[in-house]
């Protein structure tokens, strides 16, 4: 065992011993009796060593009067060991409640029936005390009762009191010069505890034992003193002890004992208050402990919840990352590769996404115009708070990486770190901008509008015809139809596009999706009602866009207003007023086709490839021819014009300078001038001749123009 542990144990035993003997030390201190604490393996051995080393001549110690204690411990008590083993030069007095065993110097102790120790009964001891008091009275003569009482008191107080814990007071010599108090050997084995409840219980037990011992000692002392006084009163003549003095002495003694009892009672009260305070502290500490344990449990639950949430977030992030990596790898591994841009390249090109480069907003983020690889591009950036649009972003990358068509928006590159898509830049914006937000600019010509709707239909036919599964755009609207510098249209924003593995027949109603995607006024009514998506769902949006191209009006209630105008013969009134040269027949034909496409039920709508596209193609070519003819009428060849009048000639004549003029104009010129109106040189003659070939060409052109205008 370590030395420090042993020292701590010894110190603990000493402190407990001091607490046990504190009461007896105070009792001895009141009588000026010196106390000394011995240490040893056992009380008997320690006493024997002390007697031998110090040469003690007289030793008084307590002995147990109950023999059953010896039988319990199964060993000789301290008195027996000392009577047997004490040095021959020491007188031993072992005092119990009813007996006194003595061993005088040079008188060996012999156990059994041969021992030479006198055992005097309690009655004989009282008789010897009577003789002692008589001898003292005869010695002091006529001294007063108070003087005679002092030796008796001293003698009475010189007898030790014994407690049940085995401690003893030792009177060495002729008075109270030395005293010895030995702790019970059992106290050395008492274990210490640091917990407050255990200390409180121990303190209560020690207080109860101390109070009981003190009460017994007070009772024995009062009883002995009364007996001594009464004995002295009976033995001596009444003149020696007056009755009043005896009563006064008794009162003083009782008062003194009462004061001592009051002091001890105050100490007991203080100890009880201390115990109460300790119990309160223990209760508070216990409450704090329970609160701390509850907080620890809550912290554990919170930590477990956070760990679970973090684990779920990591799983979701890994799933999104793996999906993104799969799309990117598949995209890069395909033959039609596009460039993968870094985060830094995108930020530098957009000036850290400056508002000055912002040109619009997409379905899930802002659109910026910038230059990458010396090419003007449009960059769509996923918003930071659009976490639910990541799937749309990945789907758009995947779809656009597989599509190449003249009327599908071209994907030039992407940046997966920022969620950016890099498209070709469309100089003329969207169809929505041209129809509704084109203030201060020339409106779209009607032939361009016919061409745009035809091109959009071609793009949709390409999407619906993809193999092995058709692609449905689901969000076709003017804002997603973009125009380049030549007003060639391209379909963009395919983030909501969906691959349709099992196409539901038009006549069958099937309820599928519960979350709809798209823009309300362009959304198929049957898709809104049933959640069933079909290629003809895009055909409904195409019909609404065709009506908007003709009328330049918003889609709300547009179908009904166009139907009523056609039925009422006021179709010209619903056409876009910004154009005045509408071909009414062709425009009405396009409107009727658009109304067929925008019917409520899919089965009532025409087929895109077999019905819609051929009719749109016919309208497109017819409008193209008419526009070219009208353009040729509006802009006649320059040689049809007279250099003098600046008008188309009706009767062209050739002058001497070789130029052709209107007959009346050149005739009037030659009457006044002999120089050429064009070259300003002198004419060789004034003769003129008709230009029959040019006259025929001019007449043919005028006839064609008249026919077209009619």
C-alpha positions as CSV (number, residue, x, y, z in Angstrom):
1,X,0.0,0.0,0.0
2,X,1.2,3.5,-0.7
3,X,2.6,5.6,2.0
4,X,0.4,8.6,1.4
5,X,-2.7,6.3,1.7
6,X,-1.5,5.0,5.0
7,X,-0.8,8.5,6.3
8,X,-4.3,9.7,5.3
9,X,-5.8,6.7,7.0
10,X,-3.8,7.4,10.2
11,X,-4.8,11.1,10.2
12,X,-8.5,10.1,9.8
13,X,-8.3,7.7,12.7
14,X,-6.6,10.4,14.9
15,X,-9.3,13.0,14.0
16,X,-12.1,10.5,14.9
17,X,-10.3,9.7,18.2
18,X,-10.2,13.4,19.1
19,X,-13.9,13.7,18.4
20,X,-14.7,10.7,20.6
21,X,-12.5,11.9,23.6
22,X,-13.5,15.6,23.3
23,X,-16.2,15.2,26.0
24,X,-13.9,13.4,28.4
25,X,-11.2,15.9,27.9
26,X,-13.6,18.7,28.9
27,X,-14.6,16.8,32.0
28,X,-11.0,16.3,33.0
29,X,-10.1,19.8,32.1
30,X,-12.7,21.2,34.6
31,X,-10.8,19.4,37.4
32,X,-7.4,20.4,36.1
33,X,-6.5,16.8,35.1
34,X,-3.9,16.4,32.5
35,X,-4.8,14.2,29.5
36,X,-2.6,12.2,27.2
37,X,-3.4,10.1,24.2
38,X,-1.3,6.9,23.5
39,X,-1.0,5.2,20.2
40,X,-0.3,1.5,19.7
41,X,-1.5,-1.8,18.4
42,X,-4.0,-2.2,21.2
43,X,-4.9,-0.3,24.4
44,X,-3.4,-2.9,26.6
45,X,0.0,-3.0,24.8
46,X,0.1,0.8,24.7
47,X,-0.6,1.1,28.4
48,X,2.0,-1.5,29.3
49,X,4.6,0.2,27.2
50,X,3.8,3.6,28.8
51,X,3.9,2.2,32.3
52,X,7.3,0.5,31.7
53,X,8.9,3.5,30.0
54,X,7.7,6.2,32.4
55,X,7.9,4.2,35.6
56,X,4.3,4.6,36.6
57,X,3.8,3.6,40.3
58,X,0.0,3.7,40.5
59,X,-2.4,2.9,37.6
60,X,-6.2,3.2,37.9
61,X,-8.3,2.0,35.0
62,X,-11.8,1.0,34.2
63,X,-13.0,-2.5,33.8
64,X,-16.2,-4.0,32.4
65,X,-18.7,-5.4,34.8
66,X,-20.5,-7.4,32.2
67,X,-18.9,-10.7,31.4
68,X,-20.9,-11.2,28.2
69,X,-18.7,-8.6,26.5
70,X,-15.6,-10.8,27.1
71,X,-17.5,-13.8,25.6
72,X,-18.3,-11.7,22.5
73,X,-14.8,-10.6,21.9
74,X,-13.4,-14.0,23.0
75,X,-10.3,-12.4,24.4
76,X,-9.1,-10.9,27.7
77,X,-10.1,-7.3,28.3
78,X,-7.6,-4.5,29.0
79,X,-7.9,-4.7,32.8
80,X,-7.2,-8.5,32.8
81,X,-4.1,-8.0,30.5
82,X,-2.7,-5.2,32.7
83,X,-3.3,-7.1,36.0
84,X,-1.5,-10.1,34.5
85,X,1.4,-8.4,32.7
86,X,2.0,-5.1,34.5
87,X,5.5,-4.5,36.0
88,X,5.9,-5.5,39.6
89,X,6.7,-1.9,40.6
90,X,3.3,-0.6,39.7
91,X,0.0,-0.7,41.7
92,X,-2.9,-1.6,39.5
93,X,-6.5,-0.6,40.4
94,X,-9.2,-2.0,38.0
95,X,-12.5,-0.3,38.9
96,X,-15.9,-1.5,37.6
97,X,-19.4,-0.6,38.5
98,X,-19.7,-3.1,41.4
99,X,-16.1,-4.4,41.9
100,X,-12.6,-3.1,42.4
101,X,-9.7,-5.4,41.5
102,X,-6.2,-4.4,42.8
103,X,-2.7,-5.6,42.3
104,X,-0.1,-4.0,44.5
105,X,3.6,-3.7,43.7
106,X,5.8,-6.8,44.1
107,X,2.6,-8.9,44.1
108,X,2.5,-11.1,41.0
109,X,-0.8,-11.7,39.3
110,X,-1.9,-15.2,39.1
111,X,-5.0,-16.3,37.1
112,X,-7.7,-18.7,38.2
113,X,-8.3,-19.5,41.9
114,X,-4.7,-18.8,43.0
115,X,-4.6,-15.1,42.0
116,X,-3.8,-12.8,45.0
117,X,-5.9,-9.8,44.0
118,X,-8.4,-8.5,46.4
119,X,-11.9,-8.2,45.1
120,X,-13.9,-5.9,47.3
121,X,-17.6,-5.7,46.9
122,X,-19.4,-2.4,46.6
123,X,-20.5,-2.5,50.2
124,X,-16.9,-3.0,51.5
125,X,-15.7,-0.1,49.3
126,X,-18.3,2.2,50.8
127,X,-17.3,1.1,54.3
128,X,-13.7,1.9,53.6
129,X,-14.8,5.3,52.4
130,X,-16.6,5.9,55.6
131,X,-13.4,5.1,57.5
132,X,-11.4,7.4,55.3
133,X,-13.8,10.3,55.9
134,X,-13.7,9.7,59.7
135,X,-9.9,9.6,59.7
136,X,-9.8,12.9,57.8
137,X,-12.2,14.5,60.2
138,X,-10.2,13.5,63.2
139,X,-7.1,14.8,61.5
140,X,-8.4,18.3,60.7
141,X,-10.2,18.7,64.1
142,X,-12.7,21.6,64.3
143,X,-12.6,22.7,60.8
144,X,-15.9,23.7,59.3
145,X,-18.0,21.6,57.1
146,X,-16.9,23.3,54.0
147,X,-13.3,22.4,54.7
148,X,-14.2,18.8,55.5
149,X,-16.2,18.5,52.3
150,X,-13.3,19.4,50.0
151,X,-11.2,16.2,50.6
152,X,-14.3,14.1,50.1
153,X,-15.0,15.9,46.9
154,X,-11.5,15.5,45.7
155,X,-11.6,11.8,46.6
156,X,-14.9,11.4,44.9
157,X,-13.7,13.1,41.8
158,X,-10.6,11.1,41.8
159,X,-12.5,8.0,40.9
160,X,-12.7,7.6,37.1
161,X,-15.8,7.3,35.1
162,X,-15.9,4.6,32.3
163,X,-17.7,4.5,29.1
164,X,-18.8,1.6,27.0
165,X,-16.2,2.4,24.3
166,X,-13.4,1.1,26.5
167,X,-11.7,4.5,27.3
168,X,-10.2,5.0,30.7
169,X,-8.8,7.8,32.8
170,X,-5.6,7.0,34.8
171,X,-4.6,8.7,38.0
172,X,-0.9,8.5,38.4
173,X,0.6,9.3,41.9
174,X,-1.3,11.0,44.7
175,X,-3.7,13.2,42.9
176,X,-4.6,13.9,39.3
177,X,-1.2,14.5,37.9
178,X,-1.5,12.4,34.8
179,X,-4.4,11.0,32.9
180,X,-4.6,8.7,30.0
181,X,-7.4,8.1,27.5
182,X,-7.2,5.2,25.1
183,X,-9.6,4.9,22.1
184,X,-11.4,1.7,21.5
185,X,-9.6,-0.6,19.0
186,X,-12.7,-0.9,17.0
187,X,-12.6,2.8,16.1
188,X,-9.4,2.3,14.1
189,X,-11.3,0.2,11.6
190,X,-14.1,2.7,11.0
191,X,-14.2,3.8,7.3
192,X,-14.5,7.4,6.3
193,X,-17.0,8.7,3.8
194,X,-17.0,12.0,1.9
195,X,-20.7,12.1,1.2
196,X,-22.8,14.6,3.1
197,X,-25.7,12.2,4.0
198,X,-23.3,9.7,5.6
199,X,-21.6,12.5,7.6
200,X,-25.0,13.7,8.8
201,X,-26.0,10.3,10.0
202,X,-22.7,9.7,11.8
203,X,-22.9,13.1,13.4
204,X,-26.4,12.3,14.7
205,X,-25.3,9.0,16.2
206,X,-22.2,10.5,17.8
207,X,-24.4,13.3,19.3
208,X,-26.8,10.8,20.7
209,X,-24.0,8.7,22.2
210,X,-22.3,11.7,23.7
211,X,-25.5,13.0,25.2
212,X,-26.3,9.6,26.7
213,X,-22.8,9.2,28.1
214,X,-22.9,12.7,29.5
215,X,-26.3,12.2,31.2
216,X,-25.1,8.9,32.7
217,X,-21.9,10.6,34.0
218,X,-24.0,13.5,35.5
219,X,-26.4,11.0,37.2
220,X,-23.5,9.0,38.7
221,X,-21.7,12.1,39.9
222,X,-24.8,13.5,41.6
223,X,-25.7,10.1,43.1
224,X,-22.1,9.7,44.5
225,X,-21.9,13.1,45.9
226,X,-25.3,12.9,47.6
227,X,-24.2,9.5,49.1
228,X,-21.0,11.0,50.3
229,X,-22.7,14.0,51.9
230,X,-25.4,11.9,53.5
231,X,-22.8,9.4,54.7
232,X,-20.7,12.2,56.2
233,X,-23.8,13.7,57.9
234,X,-24.7,10.3,59.4
235,X,-21.2,9.5,60.6
236,X,-20.3,12.8,62.2
237,X,-22.1,14.8,64.8
238,X,-24.7,17.2,63.8
239,X,-22.6,20.1,65.0
240,X,-19.9,19.3,62.3
241,X,-22.4,19.6,59.4
242,X,-25.2,21.9,59.7
243,X,-28.3,21.1,57.8
244,X,-28.3,24.5,56.1
245,X,-24.8,24.0,54.9
246,X,-25.6,20.7,53.4
247,X,-28.5,22.0,51.5
248,X,-26.5,25.0,50.3
249,X,-23.8,22.7,49.1
250,X,-26.3,20.6,47.3
251,X,-27.9,23.7,45.7
252,X,-24.5,24.9,44.5
253,X,-23.7,21.5,43.1
254,X,-27.0,21.2,41.3
255,X,-26.7,24.7,39.9
256,X,-23.2,23.9,38.6
257,X,-24.5,20.7,37.0
258,X,-27.5,22.5,35.6
259,X,-25.1,25.1,34.0
260,X,-23.0,22.3,32.5
261,X,-26.1,20.6,31.2
262,X,-27.3,23.9,29.7
263,X,-24.0,24.3,28.0
264,X,-24.1,20.8,26.6
265,X,-27.7,21.3,25.6
266,X,-26.7,24.4,23.6
267,X,-24.0,22.4,21.9
268,X,-26.5,19.7,21.1
269,X,-28.9,22.3,19.7
270,X,-26.1,23.7,17.6
271,X,-25.2,20.3,16.4
272,X,-28.9,19.6,15.5
273,X,-29.0,22.9,13.6
274,X,-25.8,22.0,11.8
275,X,-27.4,18.6,10.9
276,X,-30.5,20.4,9.6
277,X,-28.4,22.7,7.6
278,X,-26.4,19.8,6.2
279,X,-29.6,18.0,5.3
280,X,-30.8,21.2,3.5
281,X,-27.5,21.4,1.6
282,X,-27.8,17.7,0.8
283,X,-31.3,18.2,-0.6
284,X,-30.1,21.2,-2.7
285,X,-27.1,19.2,-4.0
286,X,-29.4,16.3,-4.8
287,X,-31.8,18.6,-6.7
288,X,-28.9,20.1,-8.6
289,X,-27.6,16.6,-9.4
290,X,-31.0,15.6,-10.7
291,X,-31.3,18.8,-12.7
292,X,-27.8,18.2,-14.1
293,X,-28.7,14.6,-15.0
294,X,-31.8,15.8,-16.7
295,X,-29.8,18.3,-18.7
296,X,-27.3,15.7,-19.6
297,X,-30.1,13.4,-20.9
298,X,-31.6,16.3,-22.9
299,X,-28.2,17.1,-24.3
300,X,-27.7,13.4,-25.2
301,X,-31.1,13.4,-27.0
302,X,-30.4,16.6,-28.8
303,X,-27.0,15.3,-29.8
304,X,-28.5,12.1,-31.1
305,X,-31.1,14.1,-33.1
306,X,-28.4,16.4,-34.5
307,X,-26.3,13.4,-35.5
308,X,-29.3,11.8,-37.2
309,X,-30.2,15.0,-39.0
310,X,-26.6,15.4,-40.1
311,X,-26.5,11.8,-41.3
312,X,-29.7,12.4,-43.3
313,X,-28.3,15.6,-44.8
314,X,-25.1,13.9,-45.7
315,X,-27.0,11.1,-47.4
316,X,-29.1,13.6,-49.3
317,X,-26.0,15.6,-50.3
318,X,-24.2,12.4,-51.4
319,X,-27.2,11.4,-53.4
320,X,-27.4,14.8,-55.2
321,X,-23.7,14.8,-55.7
322,X,-23.7,11.3,-57.2
323,X,-26.6,12.2,-59.4
324,X,-24.8,15.4,-60.5
325,X,-21.6,13.4,-61.1
326,X,-23.5,10.8,-63.1
327,X,-25.0,13.4,-65.3
328,X,-21.8,15.3,-65.8
329,X,-19.8,12.1,-66.5
330,X,-22.5,10.9,-69.0
331,X,-22.5,14.3,-70.6
332,X,-18.7,14.5,-70.9
333,X,-18.5,11.0,-72.1
334,X,-20.9,11.6,-75.0
335,X,-19.8,12.5,-78.4
336,X,-21.4,15.9,-78.3
337,X,-19.3,17.5,-75.6
338,X,-19.5,21.0,-74.3
339,X,-17.2,22.8,-72.1
340,X,-17.1,22.6,-68.3
341,X,-16.4,26.0,-66.8
342,X,-14.9,26.6,-63.4
343,X,-16.4,28.7,-60.7
344,X,-13.7,31.4,-61.1
345,X,-14.4,31.7,-64.9
346,X,-18.1,32.2,-64.3
347,X,-17.5,34.8,-61.6
348,X,-14.9,36.7,-63.6
349,X,-17.1,36.7,-66.7
350,X,-20.2,38.0,-64.8
351,X,-18.2,40.5,-62.6
352,X,-19.3,38.4,-59.6
353,X,-22.8,38.3,-60.9
354,X,-23.1,42.1,-61.2
355,X,-26.6,43.6,-61.7
356,X,-25.3,45.5,-64.7
357,X,-24.9,42.2,-66.6
358,X,-28.2,40.9,-65.5
359,X,-30.7,40.6,-68.4
360,X,-33.6,38.7,-66.9
361,X,-34.8,35.9,-64.6
362,X,-35.4,32.3,-65.4
363,X,-37.7,29.7,-63.8
364,X,-35.1,29.0,-61.1
365,X,-32.5,31.8,-61.2
366,X,-31.1,34.9,-62.8
367,X,-29.8,35.2,-66.3
368,X,-26.6,37.2,-67.1
369,X,-25.1,38.3,-70.4
370,X,-21.3,37.9,-70.6
371,X,-18.5,36.8,-72.8
372,X,-16.8,33.4,-72.6
373,X,-14.2,32.2,-75.0
374,X,-14.7,35.4,-77.0
375,X,-18.4,34.5,-77.6
376,X,-21.4,36.3,-76.3
377,X,-23.3,33.9,-74.0
378,X,-26.2,33.8,-71.5
379,X,-25.5,32.3,-68.1
380,X,-28.4,31.0,-66.0
381,X,-27.4,30.8,-62.3
382,X,-29.3,28.7,-59.8
383,X,-30.4,30.7,-56.7
384,X,-28.9,29.8,-53.4
385,X,-32.3,29.4,-51.8
386,X,-33.6,27.3,-54.7
387,X,-32.4,24.0,-53.3
388,X,-35.6,22.2,-54.6
389,X,-34.6,23.3,-58.1
390,X,-31.4,21.2,-58.2
391,X,-33.2,18.3,-59.8
392,X,-34.6,20.6,-62.4
393,X,-31.0,21.8,-63.1
394,X,-29.7,18.3,-63.4
395,X,-32.6,17.3,-65.7
396,X,-32.0,20.3,-67.9
397,X,-28.3,19.4,-68.2
398,X,-29.1,15.8,-69.0
399,X,-31.8,16.7,-71.6
400,X,-29.9,19.5,-73.4
401,X,-26.7,17.4,-73.5
402,X,-28.6,14.8,-75.7
403,X,-30.5,17.3,-77.9
404,X,-29.3,19.0,-81.0
405,X,-31.9,20.8,-83.2
406,X,-32.0,24.1,-85.1
407,X,-34.9,25.3,-83.0
408,X,-33.7,24.0,-79.6
409,X,-31.6,26.4,-77.5
410,X,-27.9,25.3,-77.7
411,X,-26.1,24.5,-74.4
412,X,-22.4,25.7,-74.7
413,X,-21.2,24.7,-71.2
414,X,-22.0,24.4,-67.5
415,X,-20.6,24.9,-64.1
416,X,-21.8,22.3,-61.5
417,X,-20.2,24.1,-58.6
418,X,-22.3,27.2,-59.0
419,X,-25.3,25.5,-60.7
420,X,-24.7,27.5,-63.9
421,X,-25.8,26.7,-67.5
422,X,-24.1,28.5,-70.4
423,X,-26.3,29.0,-73.4
424,X,-25.8,30.8,-76.7
425,X,-26.9,34.4,-76.5
426,X,-30.1,35.3,-78.2
427,X,-29.9,39.0,-79.3
428,X,-33.7,39.6,-79.6
429,X,-34.7,38.2,-76.3
430,X,-37.9,36.2,-75.9
431,X,-41.1,36.2,-77.9
432,X,-42.8,37.6,-74.8
433,X,-40.5,40.6,-74.9
434,X,-41.3,41.2,-78.6
435,X,-45.0,41.0,-78.2
436,X,-45.7,42.8,-74.9
437,X,-42.6,44.8,-73.9
438,X,-41.3,46.2,-77.3
439,X,-42.1,49.8,-76.7
440,X,-40.3,52.2,-79.1
441,X,-39.4,49.4,-81.5
442,X,-40.8,48.1,-84.7
443,X,-43.3,45.3,-84.1
444,X,-42.7,41.9,-85.5
445,X,-43.9,41.6,-89.1
446,X,-46.7,39.2,-89.7
447,X,-44.6,36.9,-91.9
448,X,-42.0,36.6,-89.1
449,X,-44.8,35.7,-86.7
450,X,-46.0,33.0,-89.0
451,X,-42.5,31.6,-89.3
452,X,-42.0,31.6,-85.5
453,X,-45.0,29.5,-84.8
454,X,-44.0,27.1,-87.5
455,X,-40.5,26.8,-86.1
456,X,-41.8,26.2,-82.5
457,X,-44.0,23.4,-83.9
458,X,-41.0,21.9,-85.5
459,X,-39.1,22.0,-82.2
460,X,-42.0,20.3,-80.4
461,X,-42.2,17.6,-83.0
462,X,-38.6,16.9,-82.5
463,X,-39.0,16.6,-78.7
464,X,-42.1,14.4,-79.0
465,X,-40.3,12.2,-81.5
466,X,-37.2,11.4,-79.4
467,X,-36.4,7.7,-78.9
468,X,-36.8,5.5,-77.0
469,X,-39.1,7.8,-75.0
470,X,-40.8,11.1,-76.0
471,X,-40.0,14.3,-74.2
472,X,-42.9,16.6,-73.0
473,X,-41.8,20.2,-72.3
474,X,-44.6,21.0,-69.9
475,X,-43.7,24.7,-69.7
476,X,-44.0,26.0,-73.2
477,X,-44.8,29.8,-73.2
478,X,-43.7,32.9,-75.0
479,X,-41.1,33.6,-72.3
480,X,-39.4,30.3,-73.1
481,X,-39.2,30.9,-76.9
482,X,-36.0,32.9,-77.7
483,X,-35.1,34.8,-80.8
484,X,-31.7,35.3,-82.3
485,X,-30.5,38.3,-84.4
486,X,-32.4,37.1,-87.4
487,X,-35.6,36.3,-85.4
488,X,-35.1,32.6,-85.7
489,X,-36.9,31.0,-82.7
490,X,-35.5,28.4,-80.4
491,X,-37.2,26.6,-77.5
492,X,-35.4,26.9,-74.1
493,X,-35.9,26.3,-70.4
494,X,-36.4,22.5,-70.6
495,X,-35.9,22.1,-66.8
496,X,-39.5,20.9,-66.3
497,X,-39.4,18.5,-69.3
498,X,-40.3,15.0,-68.6
499,X,-39.6,11.7,-70.3
500,X,-42.9,9.9,-70.8
501,X,-42.2,6.1,-70.8
502,X,-45.8,5.0,-71.1
503,X,-47.9,7.3,-73.3
504,X,-51.6,7.2,-72.2
505,X,-54.0,7.1,-75.1
506,X,-56.0,10.3,-75.8
507,X,-59.3,8.7,-75.0
508,X,-58.3,7.2,-71.7
509,X,-58.4,9.2,-68.4
510,X,-55.7,8.2,-65.9
511,X,-54.9,9.9,-62.6
512,X,-51.1,10.1,-62.0
513,X,-49.3,13.1,-60.7
514,X,-50.5,15.1,-57.7
515,X,-47.9,17.9,-58.1
516,X,-48.4,19.9,-61.3
517,X,-45.6,21.6,-63.2
518,X,-45.8,24.5,-65.6
519,X,-47.5,27.9,-66.0
520,X,-51.2,28.1,-65.3
521,X,-52.7,29.7,-68.5
522,X,-50.6,27.5,-70.8
523,X,-51.2,24.3,-68.8
524,X,-53.4,21.5,-70.4
525,X,-56.8,21.5,-68.6
526,X,-56.9,17.7,-68.7
527,X,-53.4,17.6,-67.1
528,X,-54.7,20.0,-64.4
529,X,-57.6,17.8,-63.7
530,X,-56.1,14.3,-63.9
531,X,-52.3,14.8,-63.6
532,X,-51.8,12.8,-66.8
533,X,-49.1,14.1,-69.0
534,X,-49.2,13.5,-72.8
535,X,-47.4,15.0,-75.8
536,X,-50.7,16.7,-76.7
537,X,-50.3,18.7,-73.5
538,X,-47.7,20.8,-75.2
539,X,-50.1,21.2,-78.2
540,X,-52.5,23.1,-76.0
541,X,-49.8,25.6,-75.1
542,X,-48.8,25.9,-78.8
543,X,-52.4,26.9,-79.7
544,X,-52.5,29.6,-77.0
545,X,-49.1,31.0,-78.2
546,X,-50.4,31.1,-81.8
547,X,-53.4,33.1,-80.7
548,X,-51.1,35.5,-78.8
549,X,-48.9,35.9,-81.9
550,X,-52.0,37.0,-83.8
551,X,-53.5,39.3,-81.1
552,X,-50.6,40.3,-78.9
553,X,-52.9,39.8,-75.9
554,X,-52.5,37.9,-72.6
555,X,-53.9,34.4,-72.5
556,X,-56.6,34.9,-69.9
557,X,-59.9,34.5,-71.8
558,X,-58.2,34.7,-75.2
559,X,-59.7,31.5,-76.6
560,X,-63.3,32.7,-76.0
561,X,-62.7,36.2,-77.4
562,X,-61.2,34.8,-80.7
563,X,-64.0,32.3,-81.1
564,X,-66.6,35.0,-80.7
565,X,-64.8,37.3,-83.1
566,X,-64.6,34.6,-85.8
567,X,-68.3,33.7,-85.4
568,X,-69.3,37.4,-85.4
569,X,-67.3,38.3,-88.4
570,X,-65.1,40.8,-86.5
571,X,-61.9,38.8,-86.6
572,X,-60.0,41.8,-87.9
573,X,-60.8,43.7,-84.8
574,X,-58.9,41.2,-82.5
575,X,-55.7,41.2,-84.5
576,X,-52.6,43.1,-83.3
577,X,-53.3,46.8,-84.0
578,X,-49.5,47.5,-84.3
579,X,-49.6,45.9,-87.8
580,X,-51.9,47.2,-90.6
581,X,-51.0,44.9,-93.4
582,X,-52.4,41.6,-92.0
583,X,-53.3,38.9,-94.6
584,X,-56.7,38.4,-93.1
585,X,-57.4,35.1,-94.8
586,X,-54.1,33.5,-93.7
587,X,-54.4,35.0,-90.2
588,X,-57.9,33.6,-89.8
589,X,-56.8,30.2,-91.0
590,X,-54.0,30.2,-88.4
591,X,-56.5,31.3,-85.7
592,X,-58.9,28.4,-86.5
593,X,-55.9,25.9,-86.3
594,X,-54.9,27.4,-82.9
595,X,-58.4,27.0,-81.6
596,X,-58.3,23.3,-82.6
597,X,-55.0,22.8,-80.7
598,X,-56.4,24.5,-77.6
599,X,-59.5,22.3,-77.1
600,X,-60.2,21.1,-73.6
601,X,-59.9,17.4,-74.3
602,X,-56.8,15.8,-75.7
603,X,-58.7,13.5,-78.0
604,X,-60.3,16.5,-79.7
605,X,-57.0,18.1,-80.6
606,X,-55.3,17.4,-84.0
607,X,-52.1,15.4,-84.4
608,X,-49.0,17.5,-84.4
609,X,-47.0,15.8,-87.2
610,X,-49.8,14.7,-89.5
611,X,-52.2,17.7,-89.2
612,X,-50.7,20.7,-87.5
613,X,-47.2,20.8,-89.1
614,X,-48.4,20.5,-92.7
615,X,-50.9,23.3,-92.3
616,X,-48.4,25.6,-90.6
617,X,-45.9,24.9,-93.3
618,X,-48.3,25.8,-96.0
619,X,-49.2,29.0,-94.2
620,X,-45.5,29.8,-93.7
621,X,-44.6,29.4,-97.4
622,X,-47.7,31.3,-98.5
623,X,-46.9,34.2,-96.2
624,X,-43.3,34.2,-97.3
625,X,-44.3,34.4,-101.0
626,X,-46.8,37.2,-100.3
627,X,-44.4,39.1,-98.3
628,X,-41.7,38.9,-101.0
629,X,-44.2,40.1,-103.6
630,X,-45.4,42.9,-101.5
631,X,-41.8,43.9,-100.9
632,X,-41.1,43.8,-104.6
633,X,-44.2,46.1,-105.2
634,X,-43.2,48.5,-102.5
635,X,-39.6,48.6,-103.9
636,X,-39.7,48.8,-107.7
637,X,-36.4,48.6,-109.6
638,X,-34.4,51.8,-109.9
639,X,-34.5,51.9,-113.7
640,X,-38.3,52.0,-113.6
641,X,-38.0,55.5,-112.2
642,X,-37.6,58.7,-114.4
643,X,-34.4,60.6,-113.5
644,X,-36.2,63.9,-113.8
645,X,-39.6,63.2,-112.2
646,X,-38.3,60.5,-109.7
647,X,-41.5,58.5,-110.5
648,X,-42.2,55.2,-112.2
649,X,-42.5,55.8,-115.9
650,X,-45.6,55.2,-118.0
651,X,-44.1,56.1,-121.4
652,X,-40.3,55.7,-121.4
653,X,-38.2,57.3,-124.2
654,X,-34.4,57.1,-124.8
655,X,-32.5,60.5,-125.2
656,X,-29.1,61.2,-127.0
657,X,-27.2,60.6,-123.7
658,X,-28.5,56.9,-123.6
659,X,-30.7,57.3,-120.5
660,X,-34.5,56.6,-120.5
661,X,-36.9,59.3,-119.4
662,X,-40.6,59.9,-119.2
663,X,-41.7,61.3,-122.6
664,X,-43.3,64.5,-121.3
665,X,-40.4,65.2,-118.9
666,X,-37.6,64.9,-121.6
667,X,-39.7,66.8,-124.2
668,X,-40.0,69.8,-121.9
669,X,-36.3,69.5,-120.9
670,X,-35.0,69.6,-124.5
671,X,-37.1,72.7,-125.3
672,X,-35.0,74.7,-122.9
673,X,-31.7,72.8,-122.5
674,X,-29.2,71.0,-124.8
675,X,-27.3,69.3,-122.0
676,X,-28.0,65.9,-120.4
677,X,-30.1,65.9,-117.2
678,X,-27.9,63.1,-115.8
679,X,-24.4,63.7,-117.1
680,X,-24.6,67.4,-117.5
681,X,-22.8,67.1,-120.9
682,X,-23.9,68.7,-124.2
683,X,-26.2,66.6,-126.2
684,X,-25.2,65.8,-129.8
685,X,-28.8,66.1,-131.0
686,X,-32.3,66.5,-129.6
687,X,-33.9,63.5,-131.1
688,X,-35.6,60.8,-128.8
689,X,-37.0,57.3,-129.4
690,X,-39.5,55.1,-127.4
691,X,-38.2,52.2,-125.1
692,X,-40.7,49.5,-125.8
693,X,-39.0,46.7,-123.8
694,X,-38.9,48.8,-120.6
695,X,-42.5,49.9,-121.2
696,X,-43.6,46.2,-121.3
697,X,-41.7,45.4,-118.1
698,X,-43.2,48.4,-116.2
699,X,-46.7,47.5,-117.3
700,X,-46.3,43.8,-116.3
701,X,-45.0,44.9,-112.8
702,X,-47.9,47.3,-112.3
703,X,-50.4,44.6,-113.3
704,X,-49.0,42.1,-110.7
705,X,-49.0,44.8,-108.0
706,X,-52.6,45.7,-108.8
707,X,-53.5,42.0,-108.5
708,X,-51.9,41.5,-105.1
709,X,-53.4,44.7,-103.7
710,X,-56.8,43.5,-104.8
